[in-house]
Structures are given as C-alpha cells and as structure tokens.
C-alpha cells in the first residue's frame, strides 16, 4: 500500500509512484490511510493540477489505479483498444473492482456472497447493449425507433430479486463515482464518451441474471460478441477464482444427481426383483420335477389278494 512518499511535488513523480503502488482500497496500514488523506487535501494542489498536463494514457493509468487495477492489468486493458472500445473501460474496471472489493470485505469463508459468473455476464452484456444503443442514438439524434437488434426486454416484464437489485445499484453508484473521477482527470468526453447511464440496462441485466440455465464460460462465450468476450476475459483474468458459486446451478446439479441416484436405485431394485422371481420360478420347477421323480420311483406292490 502506498505511503506518504508517493505524494510528490511533481506530477511525473506522482505518476511513477502511483503505478507501482497497490490498489487504494487495501487500507491495512496506518500510514496508508494518512497518505490517502493527504492526497485528498489541497496540500499538493499544484502537483495535482499538474496531472492534467500528463498524456491521456498516463491519466488513464491514474484513473485505473483508483479503481483497484494494478500496473499489469491496466497495461493489458490499455493495450486492448482493438478489442475493447475505450468508452467501455469504466465498466470493465468497475466490475473488476467490485469483485475484488467484495472478496476483501467478505473473506474466503463468505465467498458465496460475491458476484457470480452469471451476474458478471449480465452486467457486461447489458453494458455493451446499452452502449450500442447510446452509440446509435449519438450517430443519429433524430432516431425515434431502435433497430430490432438493439431491442431490449420490457422493464415491466422482469421481477428482479433483491440480490440483483443490490448488485445493479452497486454498479451504478460506482460508475457514477468513477465518472466524476474521469471528469476530474479530463477523460470526458474523450476517451470516455459514454456516461454512466449509457453503461447500464437494468431490464437486460435482470433478465440474464434470472435465466434458469447454469452459466459456464463456454456457454457465455458462444452467446457473446467478440467485444463482450474480450471484456469478460479481462475482468475474469485474475478474479474468476474469487467469484461466488452459482447456488442455483448447485441446486440443479444436486436435484439431477438425486434423480439419477433414485433411477439407479429403482433399476437395481427391479433387477433384484426379476432375479428373485427367476430364482423362485426355478425353485418351483425343481420342486415339481422332484415330486414327479418320487412318483416314478415308488415300487409297485403285487396284489396277492386274488391268489388267496
């Protein structure tokens, strides 16, 4: 975690120190809290203003740092321009931040309450769709009807769960804070051309999150666009092992397993029943044969009554 030494009087020194620092939400040392507090004051106002003179990529790295991204993951994101549009960087960073934040808060023993793969997919897919709608409307402000491929579920047709409402709210609130940070770093409207409202679509998020089928990476990839797949790959690169286990998928698997076990038990019982019936039939046949044998072996006694 950074300490007070990363607050330098020059923006370039601050940038280099920030790049090497740990994500800011891991405040597990007293001096770390003091450093962040000092950074948020006007004690180094000139240095902070100097950040605005840095190139866009440098400001993007600072932006990503405050959303919990380390240098390796930030560089990977900035290098993915051909796969992930820059306007979608905030949702990628926010979702990864929320997974890491929940893992830090919950711990391993309560991992089941973290984001699930299905919920991350729902957030990515709805964000990409919302951004596609935003881009289409920006390109044609006079558009009054969306094309069929940009249609989305009616909000009144979905009954969201309390859990999904909380997750969607956390995305919206974090996106709003991230948007304000981006504005402070002069990252709006370029490269972040989409506001928070253009990166969320509640009805689609809840529709996907409530699908009964279990989510798998293979299934999600098959149903996703190349951009959505690239977003998921970046978010889940080092966080997939922290995701919650899909409880519904586990329940379904448990039901299927019990059903299969019962089916096998019935099959074994039927086999045993048939075996017992065959054995009983064979025993009956042997008993009948034995009786016939006894009848045939009885000695015939001579009747001497006539001779008398």
C-alpha positions in Angstrom: 0.0 0.0 0.0 1.4 3.5 -0.8 2.7 5.8 1.9 3.2 9.5 2.0 6.3 9.2 -0.2 4.1 8.8 -3.3 2.7 12.3 -2.9 5.4 14.3 -4.7 5.5 17.9 -5.8 5.7 16.9 -9.4 3.1 15.1 -11.4 5.5 12.8 -13.2 7.0 11.6 -9.9 3.5 11.0 -8.6 2.6 9.1 -11.7 5.6 6.7 -11.5 5.0 6.1 -7.8 1.3 5.6 -8.3 1.9 3.0 -11.0 4.0 0.9 -8.5 1.5 1.2 -5.7 -1.0 -1.3 -4.5 -4.8 -0.8 -5.1 -6.0 2.1 -2.9 -8.8 0.2 -1.2 -6.4 -2.1 0.7 -6.0 0.2 3.6 -4.5 -2.2 6.1 -1.7 0.0 7.3 -2.0 3.2 9.4 0.4 5.2 7.1 -1.6 4.2 4.1 -4.7 5.9 5.5 -2.6 9.0 6.2 -1.2 9.0 2.7 -4.7 8.9 1.1 -6.0 11.6 3.4 -3.1 13.8 2.5 -3.7 13.2 -1.2 -7.3 14.3 -0.8 -6.3 17.6 0.7 -5.1 20.7 -1.1 -1.6 20.4 0.4 -0.2 19.4 -3.0 -2.7 21.2 -5.2 -0.1 22.3 -7.7 1.1 18.7 -8.2 -2.5 17.5 -8.6 -3.2 20.2 -11.2 -0.1 19.1 -13.0 -1.6 15.7 -13.6 -3.9 17.3 -16.1 -0.9 18.1 -18.3 0.0 14.4 -18.5 -0.8 12.4 -21.6 -4.1 10.6 -21.8 -2.5 7.2 -21.2 -0.9 8.5 -18.0 -4.2 9.9 -16.8 -5.9 6.6 -17.7 -3.4 4.7 -15.6 -4.1 7.0 -12.6 -7.8 6.6 -13.2 -7.4 2.8 -13.3 -5.3 2.8 -10.1 -8.1 4.4 -8.1 -10.3 1.6 -9.3 -8.1 -1.0 -7.9 -6.2 -2.0 -11.1 -2.5 -2.9 -10.8 0.0 -1.9 -13.4 -0.1 -5.3 -15.2 -3.9 -5.3 -15.6 -4.0 -1.6 -16.5 -1.4 -2.1 -19.3 -3.4 -5.1 -20.6 -6.6 -3.0 -20.7 -4.9 -0.1 -22.4 -3.4 -2.5 -25.0 -6.8 -3.9 -25.8 -8.1 -0.9 -27.8 -8.6 -3.0 -30.9 -10.8 -5.4 -28.8 -12.4 -3.2 -26.2 -13.6 0.3 -27.0 -12.2 2.9 -24.6 -15.7 4.1 -23.7 -16.2 0.6 -22.1 -13.1 0.8 -19.9 -15.0 2.2 -16.9 -17.5 -0.7 -16.7 -14.6 -3.2 -17.0 -12.6 -1.5 -14.2 -15.7 -1.1 -12.1 -16.8 -4.7 -12.3 -13.3 -6.0 -11.5 -13.1 -3.5 -8.6 -16.4 -4.7 -7.2 -15.3 -8.4 -7.3 -12.0 -7.6 -5.6 -13.7 -5.3 -3.1 -16.3 -7.9 -2.1 -13.6 -10.5 -1.8 -11.7 -8.3 0.6 -14.8 -7.4 2.6 -16.3 -10.9 2.7 -13.2 -13.1 3.0 -12.9 -16.7 1.7 -15.5 -18.1 4.2 -18.3 -15.9 2.7 -17.2 -16.1 -0.9 -20.7 -17.4 -1.8 -22.0 -13.8 -1.5 -19.6 -12.4 -4.1 -20.5 -11.8 -7.7 -21.3 -14.9 -9.7 -20.2 -15.7 -13.2 -23.8 -15.3 -14.4 -24.1 -11.9 -12.8 -20.8 -10.6 -14.2 -22.0 -11.8 -17.6 -25.3 -10.0 -17.1 -23.5 -6.8 -16.2 -21.2 -7.0 -19.2 -23.9 -7.9 -21.7 -26.3 -5.2 -20.5 -23.5 -2.6 -20.5 -22.4 -3.5 -24.1 -26.0 -3.4 -25.3 -26.7 0.0 -23.5 -23.5 1.4 -25.1 -24.6 0.1 -28.5 -27.9 2.0 -28.1 -26.1 5.1 -26.9 -23.8 5.0 -29.9 -26.7 4.5 -32.4 -28.6 7.5 -30.9 -25.4 9.6 -30.9 -24.9 8.8 -34.6 -28.5 9.7 -35.5 -30.1 12.1 -32.9 -33.3 12.1 -34.9 -33.8 8.3 -34.5 -37.2 7.6 -32.9 -37.3 3.8 -33.2 -34.5 1.4 -32.3 -33.5 -1.2 -34.8 -34.6 -4.7 -33.9 -31.1 -5.9 -33.0 -31.0 -3.1 -30.3 -34.3 -4.1 -28.7 -34.3 -5.0 -25.1 -36.7 -6.6 -22.6 -39.6 -4.6 -21.3 -38.7 -3.4 -17.7 -42.2 -4.4 -16.5 -41.7 -8.0 -17.7 -38.9 -8.6 -15.2 -39.2 -9.1 -11.5 -35.7 -8.5 -10.1 -34.5 -10.2 -7.0 -33.3 -8.2 -4.0 -29.8 -9.6 -4.5 -29.7 -8.5 -8.2 -31.1 -5.0 -7.3 -28.2 -4.6 -4.8 -25.7 -5.6 -7.4 -27.1 -3.4 -10.1 -27.2 -0.5 -7.6 -23.5 -1.0 -6.7 -22.6 -0.9 -10.4 -24.5 2.4 -10.9 -23.1 4.1 -7.8 -19.5 3.0 -8.5 -19.8 4.1 -12.2 -21.1 7.5 -11.1 -18.1 7.9 -8.7 -15.8 6.7 -11.5 -17.4 9.2 -13.9 -16.7 12.1 -11.6 -13.1 11.0 -11.2 -12.8 10.7 -15.0 -14.2 14.3 -15.3 -11.6 15.5 -12.8 -8.8 13.9 -14.9 -10.3 15.4 -18.1 -11.1 12.0 -19.6 -14.5 13.1 -20.7 -15.8 13.3 -23.3 -12.7 11.7 -24.8 -12.0 8.8 -24.5 -14.9 8.2 -22.1 -17.7 9.2 -24.4 -20.4 7.3 -22.7 -21.9 8.5 -19.4 -22.8 6.0 -16.6 -26.4 5.9 -17.9 -25.1 4.5 -21.2 -23.4 1.6 -19.5 -26.3 0.1 -17.6 -29.5 -1.5 -18.8 -31.4 -2.9 -15.8 -34.1 -4.9 -17.6 -31.5 -6.9 -19.6 -29.3 -7.3 -16.6 -32.1 -8.8 -14.5 -33.3 -10.9 -17.4 -29.9 -12.6 -17.9 -29.3 -12.9 -14.2 -32.5 -14.8 -13.7 -32.1 -17.3 -16.5 -32.6 -20.8 -15.1 -29.7 -22.4 -17.0 -26.3 -22.6 -15.2 -23.7 -20.2 -16.6 -20.4 -21.6 -18.0 -17.5 -19.8 -19.7 -18.0 -21.9 -22.8 -21.8 -21.1 -23.0 -21.3 -17.4 -22.3 -18.5 -17.2 -25.0 -20.8 -18.9 -27.5 -23.6 -16.4 -26.9 -21.4 -13.2 -26.7 -20.0 -10.8 -29.2 -16.2 -10.6 -29.6 -16.2 -7.3 -27.6 -18.2 -8.9 -24.7 -15.8 -11.9 -24.7 -12.8 -9.6 -24.5 -14.4 -7.6 -21.7 -15.1 -10.8 -19.7 -11.6 -12.2 -20.3 -10.0 -9.0 -19.0 -12.3 -8.8 -15.9 -12.0 -12.5 -15.0 -8.3 -12.9 -15.8 -7.4 -12.9 -12.1 -10.8 -12.8 -10.4 -12.7 -15.8 -11.7 -11.5 -17.9 -8.7 -13.0 -15.2 -6.4 -16.5 -15.4 -7.8 -19.4 -16.9 -5.9 -20.5 -20.4 -6.7 -23.8 -20.4 -8.6 -26.2 -21.6 -5.9 -29.0 -22.3 -8.4 -26.6 -24.4 -10.6 -25.5 -26.4 -7.5 -29.2 -27.0 -6.5 -30.0 -28.1 -10.0 -27.0 -30.4 -10.1 -28.0 -31.8 -6.7 -31.5 -32.4 -8.0 -30.2 -34.1 -11.1 -27.8 -36.2 -9.0 -30.6 -37.3 -6.6 -32.8 -38.1 -9.6 -30.1 -40.2 -11.2 -29.4 -42.0 -7.9 -33.1 -42.7 -7.5 -33.2 -44.0 -11.0 -30.3 -46.3 -10.4 -31.8 -47.5 -7.1 -35.1 -48.3 -8.9 -33.1 -50.1 -11.7 -31.2 -52.2 -9.0 -34.5 -52.9 -7.2 -36.1 -54.0 -10.4 -33.1 -56.2 -11.3 -33.2 -57.8 -7.8 -36.9 -58.4 -8.2 -36.5 -60.0 -11.5 -33.6 -62.1 -10.2 -35.7 -63.2 -7.2 -38.7 -64.0 -9.4 -36.4 -66.1 -11.7 -34.9 -67.9 -8.7 -38.4 -68.6 -7.3 -39.6 -69.9 -10.7 -36.5 -72.1 -11.0 -37.1 -73.4 -7.4 -40.7 -74.2 -8.2 -39.7 -76.0 -11.3 -37.2 -78.1 -9.4 -39.7 -78.9 -6.7 -42.2 -80.1 -9.3 -39.6 -82.2 -11.0 -38.6 -83.8 -7.7 -42.2 -84.8 -7.0 -42.5 -86.4 -10.4 -39.4 -88.3 -9.8 -40.6 -89.6 -6.4 -43.9 -90.8 -8.1 -41.9 -92.6 -10.7 -39.6 -94.3 -8.2 -42.4 -95.7 -6.0 -42.2 -99.6 -6.0 -45.3 -101.4 -7.4 -46.5 -103.9 -4.8 -48.0 -107.1 -6.1 -51.6 -107.6 -5.2 -51.9 -111.2 -3.9 -55.5 -110.9 -2.8 -56.7 -112.8 -5.9 -54.3 -115.7 -5.2 -55.8 -116.1 -1.9 
